């Protein structure tokens, strides 16, 4: 069985995934897969053709910050980036899922709902957090300005988008202990609903 873990930037999907891993769930980080496939020749050629040489480092690899500056300021550009990368990401994720013998598998990604990866998931868990908390996390994680962090959040759907389209909601506004309790609660619900049996 495969499920999705999604939510906006800074909501804490990674922390939720880590807790699920500790419970024996095989979790694929779609962002990490995206990093890998974006530097594959085929995908990189397609990205460069669409967004120009400005997204490349001097050595010809992808400059993720330059690409981010381009797409996070314009939702239509972000949609085009997703249209290019998602097919490569989906193909790699399918290979990883097929190679894993785990009973319960998860895909962690900001853009699962409405993407090529969503049909792979039997249900979706949304991770939410208030905007100020998310801004602080993004600044700390990515060493960018407050304005840059806010722009990243504003370029993504709001919490309502995630909560309305998800089967389970995990709020991540407090500390690690509270988050762990929330994840354990969802895991128990999965057991009660015989998802894990």
Helices and strands as residue ranges (DSSP letters): E 2-6, H 13-22, E 26-29, H 30-38, H 41-51, G 53-55, H 64-71, H 75-99, E 105-108, G 118-120, E 123-128, H 131-142, H 146-154, H 159-164, E 168-171, H 176-192
